[in-house]
Amino acid sequence: MILPRSILFVPGDRPDRFDKAAASGADRVLLDLEDAVVPAHKSSARDAVQAWLKSGRRVLVRINGCDSPWHDDDMHLLDELPGVGVMLPKAEPESMAAVASRIGAGRELYALIESVRGVLGMRGIAATPGVTRLAFGNIDFGVDAGITPGDDEAELAVVRTAFVLESRAAGLPAPVDGVSLGTDTTALLASQVARGRRSGFGGKLCIHPRQVSTVNLAFSPSEQELRWARGVLDAFAASAGAVVVHDGQMIDRPVAERARRILAQS
């Protein structure tokens, strides 16, 4: 399965947008029953999501957190939709373990970590059986931590590094970076997406369809990268695994492994 690069939020109480989201080019649609839905619409949103998902579409559903009054009803919905992926908001070690145990194996299960306690407990979350990927709730985390990031979010660099390292240590795929609040395709969005890829993330949460193409492009190898990777692996194979110079660059096993990962992303 190709790792999703773009994950597009859609409010669960806006069924008129579901098909549009599915046609947006996003690798995964995320139907949101949590923050995007006001309390008065929680029940109708759940019904709309259930009706649309009866066709077996491959999506994620962001349920309400374990401490909310709507969580149990959301879990009952998941019982009716065994193939649907799940995103748990405000994930912390105890809540992650409870949800993972309840839904069992065989689903995508994303841990959306967006609190200080969640970040400090990330190792336990990543090691929870059934968790398939970590995602960064950067906006909520900043509020909880009392951090007000600038446009480049340099203040959150150490947290992003923790996501990448803990994912790698737990054998999980590269994590999903948080949202960019601007809904237009701008230079700022492009720079934030590029930063995420350089930092080791494998995808990004999107809040508008206009963000999808920028995210998909940034998290896909360019033709130049693919040519470089093929040349590296050809040179490394010809050297029978010995250190070799290719296009003025020393190629050893770690460089060859990077080339393999680039080709795998294509």
N, C-alpha and C positions, 0 to 999 in steps of 0.2 A: 504494500500500500504506500502511495506517495504521501509524504508528510505534508499536511495542510500548511500553506504559507499564509493565506488570508482567511480570517474568520470574521464574518460579517454579522454584527448584532442586528436583530429585527425585533421590535416590541411584540410580545405575544398577543397583545390585544389589537394588532393591526393586520388581520388576515389578508387585507387588500394588498399588503406589501410582500407577502410570502413568496408568491410566484416571481415577482420582480427581483427579489433577493436571490432566488434560485437561478435566475437568468443573468445575474450580475457578473459572473465569472469568478466569484469567490470560491475558494477551495472548500469551504465549509460554511453553511448558514447556521447561525446561533440564534434560536428562538428564545427570547428572554422573558421569563416569568417573574424576574426579580425587580431590579431598580427601574426598568423602563415601564412598569405597569403599576398604576396607582392601586391602593387597596380595594377600592370599589370595583375594579375590573379584574381582579385576580381569578375569580371563578370563570368568567366568560373567556378570559385569555386561555385558561387551561383547556376549556372546551374547544376553542378555535385551533389550538395546537394539536390536540388529539385528532380532530377531524381532518386536518391537513396531512398529518403523518400516517394516516391509515394506508396510504399508498406505498409505504415502505421507503420513503426518501432517506438519504443518508445525511443526517443533520446532528447538531448538538442542541440540547435544551439546557439553559441556565435555570436551575431550580432556585427556590427561595432557601435561605440558610436554615440550618438546623434549629436555631433559636427563634425562628419566626412562626407565627400562627398558621402559615400556609404550607409549611414544609411537609407535613404528613400527607396532605392532599396531593402535593406534587409527587411524592414517592408512590402514592397509589396510581397516579397517571403513568409513571414509569413502569409499573407492573403490567400495564396494558400495552406498553410499547417496548418490548424486550430488546429490540435492535437499535434503539435510539441512544446516541451518545449523551453524556451528562457533563455539565460543568457545575461544580460546587463553589458558590461565592464565599468570600471571607473564610477560606479554608484554613483550618488549624488542625493539629494532629488528632485531637479527639473527634472532631466533626468529620474529618476525612475518613478515619477508620470506621465510623458508624455508617456512613453512606456507602463506602466501598463494600462493607460486609453485607449491607442490605441488598444492594443491586447485583452482587455476585460478579463473576468473571464474564468476559465475552463482549464488553462494551468499551467504547472510548470513554475514559473518565479523566477529565481535566480538573486540576486543582487550581482555582483562581485565588492566589495569595495576595491579600490586599490590606494586611494589618501588621503592626510591629510584631505581635505575638506569632502571627503566621510566618513571617520572615525568620524569626528566631527559632521557630520549630520546623523550618523547611526540610531539614534532613529527615525527620520523622515522617513528614508528609510524603516526601519523595520515595521513602522506603515502604509506604503502605501498599500491601498487595492489592493489585487491581488498578492503581493509579497509572495512567499511560502518559501523562504530560503535565508540566507545570506552566502556569500563565501568570503574568505580572499585572495586578490591579494597581497601576501606578498612581492614578488620581486618588483613590481612597487611601492608599498607603501614605501619600504625602500628607493628607489631612490627619490621619491617625498619628503620624510621627511628628507633626508640627513642622514639616519641611515645605517650603514654598519654592519649587524649582523654577529656574529660568527656562527659556525656550529650548536650550540644549539639554536640560535636565542633568547637568553635570553633577548636581547634588545627589543624584540617585545612582551614580555609576557603581558604587560599591555594592549596592543591592542587586543591580543587574548582574554583576559578576557572580554574586552568590547563587543566583538562579542557574547560571550556566554551569558553575562548578558542581552544585548539588545534583543537577540533572545528570551530568556526566558520571558522577560518582555512583548514582543509583542505577545507571544503565538505561536512563530514559532518553528519548529524543531531545533535540535542542528545544528549549522552552519558547513560549510565545510572549512577545513583548506587548506592553500595554498600549492604550489608545493614544492617538493624537486628536486633540479636540477640534482642530480646524477641519471643516467638511470639504474644502476645496483642495484640488491638487496643487500644492504650492511647493516652493523651494524648501520651506520649513519641513513639510511632511517628508519630502524626499531625503532631506538630511537626517531626520529622525529615524527613518527606515534604514538608511545606510548605516547609521550608528548602531542600530540593533543587530544588523548582520555582522558588522565588524566585531561586535562584542560577543558573538557566539549564539545569538538567537536564531531560530529557524522559521519564524513567522511573526505575525502581528495581528492584534485585534483591530477591527475596523468598525467605525460607527456610521459610515455612509458609503454607498456604492461607488462614489467617485474616488474613494481611496483605494479601491481593490486593485486596479491595474498597476498603480505605483508600487503597491506592496508586492504583488506577484512578480513584477519585473525585478525588483530589488533583491528578492530572495530566490531568484533563479540565476544560474550561472550564465554569464555573458558568452558570446561566441569566442571572444578572446580568452576567457578563462578555460573554456572547453578545449580550445586548441592547445593551450599551455598544458593542461592536464593530460591530454592524449600524448603530447610530445614527451612529457616527463615519464609517463608509464612505458612508452615505447623504449626510451633510452634506458630506463631502469631494468626492463626485461632483457634488453640486449646485453646489459652488463652482468646478467645473471645475479642481480641483487647486490652487486658491489657498488661502492660510491663512484659516481660518474659525473662529468661536467656536461651540461646540456644548455645551449644558448647562453653560455657565460655564467651559469648558475650551478653550484654544487648540488647534486641530487643524491640524497641518502634515503633511508627507509621512512623517516618521518615526513619528508617532502613527498615521497611517493604515496604515503597514506593520505595526505591532504589532497593530492590529485585524485585518488580513488573516491574520496568523499565528494569532491566537486562533480565528478562524472555521475555518481549515484544520485545527486540532486537533480540531474537532467532527466 
